[in-house]
Structure formats: C-alpha cells, structure tokens
Amino acid sequence: MDTVIIDGLSFALPLFIIAIGGIYSEKSGITNLALEGFQGFGAFIGALSAVLVANSTGTDIQNLFYLALVFSMIGGMAFSIIHALLSIKFKADQVISGVVINILALALTTFLTAQINALVFGAASDKFQLGVSERFTIEGLSNIPVIGAVFTKVYPFEVIIVVIAFFAWYLLYKTKFGMRLRASGENPHSVDAAGVDVMKIRFSAVLISGLLSGLGGMCFAYSISANFSSSIYMGYGFLAIAALIFGNWRILPTLAACLLFGFARSGGTYLAQFMELPSSFTDLFMILPYVLTLLLLIFFSKSNRAPRALGEIYDKGKR
C-alpha cells in the first residue's frame, strides 16, 4: 500500500503543476492544448543544460538537478511564446495552434537530441541520460501508518511543486492580477473598460502555463523516465488537460483529479506486479488513468462550466 501512495504522488504532482499551467491559460480565455509540447520542450532544454554542464565541468549530472529544473522552466516559457503570439497577436485558431505546437515540439526535440548526441558526444542516441533523482525520508513522520507514506522516499521536486502550487493558488485567487486574469476569461470587455490590457494579461497567462509545464516535464524526466527522450510525450499533457476539466478549472479539485490519476497508475502497476503478470500485461495496466479519464469525463463533464470567453478571439471593437 505504501508503494501505491509513494509512486502515485511522484506521478500526480508533476501532472498537477502542468494542469495548473493549463488553468492559468484557460482562465484567461486562451484554449491551451499545447501543454504536451511545453512540457516536452521545457524538459529538453533542462536536460540539455544539465548534460552540457556535466560534460564540460565533470560534475555528476544528478548534482545538477536544480539547474535542470530552472532551465526547463525557462525553456517551457520561451516555447509558449509561439502559442501566445499565434493565439493573441495573430488571432489564429487556438486549438489548431496547440496541436501544431505539440507536433513541432516532438519533431524538433527528437531531431535536436539525436544531432547534439552525434556532434557533441559522438554517440548515436535519441535521449539524454539523466539518472533518477535522489529521494529523502522524513524520520518520525514516515512511521505514521498509511499517512507516513507521504513522507517516505520523497523526490525533492515534490516539495518544490507543493510550494509553487500554493503560490500559484494565492496568485490566482488572492491578488489583483489573478482577479483580472479570471475576469479576462469571463468578460474581457469589462476588463478592457476598466483600463486593463487584456492582451497582456492573456500573454502572461500563457507564459506561466509554459513555465509550469516545463517544470512538470523535467520532473517526469528525473523520475519516471530517468532520461530525456520521446517517452516524455506520452500523453501526460493531455491527461493534465483532462484533470483540469474534471476539476472544473479550479486548482484544488484539479489536485484531487491528479491524485486519482496518480493512484490509479501506481495501483495498476502494483496489482500487475502482485499478480506476477508478464511485462506485456503490466503495460496494459498502465492505461488505467486514461480509462478512468474517459469514465470521469462521461459522467461528470456535463456539470462543468468552462470560462465563458474561453477560445474566443478578443476583438476590442466588438461588444
């Protein structure tokens, strides 16, 4: 049981921080299907920075964990500028923009990873080896029955995500910026009439979504994958979108959805191992979060209410 909680949290929290990025973007009125691309490109920049610094200085790459996290956030935010420009400045279809960005990110990072490995490291590989991040256990608290698993074998990024998530919640719900951002997704003309630049608010929201998605992608690279490769693009971004929709575009219910997906994934893996099934059947159990997503959306999506101006191109002259 402890294993289910430990592994479930290590999957759910990176998914949660990506979903928060999606909430910021969509609460401002910009549909964001590009979370998968932001996640992957951010992880690519983070992994590349760690690999290059480790190679040039001789530092153990696992000691560059925090450097990789910082650069992954920068990379994800930089890549999100494309979606912001297409959706806000050039008023392109936001759904098409997101899909194209996902395809571009996958193709670009796969190509660049192989080329950099060949030119810089002389290796024919389509991945950057990172290793698994170290974990720590909080003595005392880890001995509490059931709940103690939360404080056992914790990845450092889990603590970072909890802190950033709390700050993101405060920014969205307790500050003037957050109020204006939420209003931009409900009634942008009222925001404009109050003298606030709707375009800037939305642009900022998309950049925040890229920053948080890059962080989530890097966390997946240092835990589930132990490297950067195309395995980062395994539908996690779309699973985060499903979580925020199920959470009705609110942060705390979205956390509950991510935890549900995380425990479904770790529970399926644990069940397959407990039953000593072949590896092919273990892979079959990995689809549990996606099956659960379909069921939840079928039964609960009717009661969800998206921001009223979500996906609408803002026209200042239109009332």
Secondary structure, DSSP 8 states (H G I E B T S, - for coil): -HHHHHHHHHHHHHHHHHHHHHHHHHHTT----THHHHHHHHHHHHHHHHHHHHHHH---GGGGHHHHHHHHHHHHHHHHHHHHIIIIIS---HHHHHHHHHHHHHHHHHHHHHHHHHHHS----SSEE------B--TTGGGSTTGGGGGSSB-HHHHHHHHHHHHHHHHHHHSHHHHHHHHHHH-HHHHHHTT--HHHHHHHHHHHHHHHHHHHHHHHIIIIISEESGGG-SSHHHHHHHHHHHTTT-HHHHHHHHHHHHHHHHHHHHHHHHTT--HHHHHHHTTHHHHHHHHHHHHHGGG----TTTT----TT--
